[in-house]
Amino acid sequence: MAGDPAGGRNAFLAPFAGEPKRAVLLLTEGDALARGGVLWKGKGNGYDVRRLNAYAAEEGVDSGPQAHPEWARLWGKAGEQQPLLLEWPRTPEWVVNPDRPQLDRLHLPPPARGRVGADLEKLGVPKKR
């Protein structure tokens, strides 16, 4: 996750090599979601729709695959506004190996670049040519 800590323009990605079917955005213990133990307020966030298997799940419970509309429905209109659904490329140059990270691969592809996520060049991660 990278972006605005005030609740907007974040990029929620699952760019790592390995098991994309296990990628979950929010993993809770017990019934934290059912008890209202989590509040979400986001605007203009970007979501990796190809590699996120689930958006909200309880630890130890197989929720199965979830689509972004289920995430938006969970928080309501006030909780998730103007999402940007990203199709993170599946090609090797966009995959990050967690054992040997090449952070330059985290630069967002168009059309997301500049709309969501952190400015990696400002963080000292230049884009390779």
C-alpha positions as a printed Julia matrix, in Angstrom:
129×3 Matrix{Float64}:
   0.0     0.0     0.0
   1.26    3.47   -0.81
  -0.4     6.86   -1.09
  -2.17    9.46    1.02
  -2.5     8.52    4.72
  -5.6    10.72    4.93
  -7.63    7.99    3.23
  -7.33    8.56   -0.48
  -5.29    7.94   -3.63
  -3.68    4.79   -2.22
  -2.67    1.9    -4.44
  -3.52   -1.54   -3.05
  -1.44   -4.0    -5.06
  -0.36   -7.63   -4.96
   2.71   -7.48   -7.24
   4.73  -10.26   -5.63
   5.74  -13.51   -7.29
   4.24  -16.64   -5.85
   0.65  -17.3    -4.8
  -1.58  -14.44   -5.98
  -4.63  -16.49   -4.98
  -3.71  -15.85   -1.33
  -3.51  -12.03   -1.55
  -5.99  -10.35    0.85
  -6.28   -6.6     1.44
  -7.72   -6.72    4.98
  -7.24   -9.81    7.16
  -8.92   -9.69   10.59
  -8.97  -11.89   13.66
 -12.29  -13.28   14.8
 -15.45  -11.34   14.07
 -13.88   -7.84   14.04
 -15.79   -6.89   10.89
 -19.13   -8.18   12.18
 -18.65   -6.29   15.48
 -17.83   -3.04   13.7
 -14.22   -3.12   14.86
 -12.96   -1.74   11.54
 -13.89    1.51    9.83
 -12.93    2.21    6.22
 -13.03    5.59    4.55
 -11.36    5.83    1.17
 -11.58    8.08   -1.86
  -9.86    7.61   -5.19
  -8.0     4.47   -4.16
  -6.63    2.06   -6.75
  -7.15   -1.71   -6.42
  -5.27   -4.54   -8.14
  -8.3    -6.44   -9.47
  -6.26   -9.2   -11.14
  -4.19  -10.31   -8.17
  -6.19   -9.54   -5.04
  -8.01  -12.76   -4.25
 -10.09  -11.29   -1.43
 -10.62   -7.81   -0.07
 -11.77   -8.61    3.48
 -11.36  -11.96    5.23
 -11.16  -13.46    8.7
  -7.94  -15.26    9.57
  -8.35  -19.02    9.23
 -11.61  -18.74    7.24
 -11.55  -19.4     3.5
 -13.76  -16.63    2.15
 -13.08  -17.65   -1.43
 -12.49  -15.14   -4.2
 -14.12  -11.72   -3.84
 -14.68   -9.02   -6.43
 -14.29   -5.31   -5.74
 -18.08   -4.68   -5.59
 -18.22   -6.84   -2.44
 -15.57   -4.58   -0.81
 -17.47   -1.42   -1.78
 -20.75   -2.88   -0.5
 -19.11   -3.73    2.84
 -18.31   -0.05    3.54
 -21.19    1.65    1.73
 -21.12    4.77   -0.43
 -19.49    6.92    2.26
 -16.74    4.38    2.91
 -15.42    3.78   -0.61
 -15.68    6.61   -3.12
 -14.39    6.84   -6.69
 -12.28    3.65   -6.75
  -9.87    3.07   -9.61
  -9.76   -0.59  -10.63
  -6.21   -1.41  -11.77
  -5.21   -4.28  -14.0
  -1.65   -4.81  -12.81
   0.25   -6.37  -15.73
   1.06  -10.07  -15.45
   4.32   -9.8   -17.37
   7.6   -10.56  -15.54
   8.83   -6.95  -15.54
   5.89   -6.03  -13.25
   6.36   -8.89  -10.77
   8.38   -8.33   -7.59
  10.28  -11.18   -5.94
   9.98  -10.63   -2.15
  13.32  -12.42   -1.59
  15.13  -10.06   -3.95
  12.94   -6.98   -4.37
  13.47   -4.74   -7.35
  11.49   -1.75   -6.14
  11.62   -0.01   -9.51
   9.03   -2.6   -10.63
   6.49   -0.97   -8.31
   6.12    2.08  -10.56
   2.49    2.01  -11.65
   1.67    1.46  -15.3
  -0.56    3.89  -17.19
  -3.38    4.89  -16.67
  -2.85    4.73  -12.88
   0.49    6.58  -12.86
   0.03    9.95  -11.21
  -3.53    9.17  -10.1
  -2.89    6.8    -7.19
   0.02    5.58   -5.12
   3.24    7.04   -3.83
   5.66    9.09   -5.92
   8.44    6.5    -5.91
  10.97    8.85   -7.5
  10.53   11.23   -4.56
  11.14    8.25   -2.28
  14.43    7.5    -4.05
  13.24    4.64   -6.24
  14.03    5.78   -9.8
  12.33    4.18  -12.76
  14.69    2.06  -14.86
  14.69    2.78  -18.54
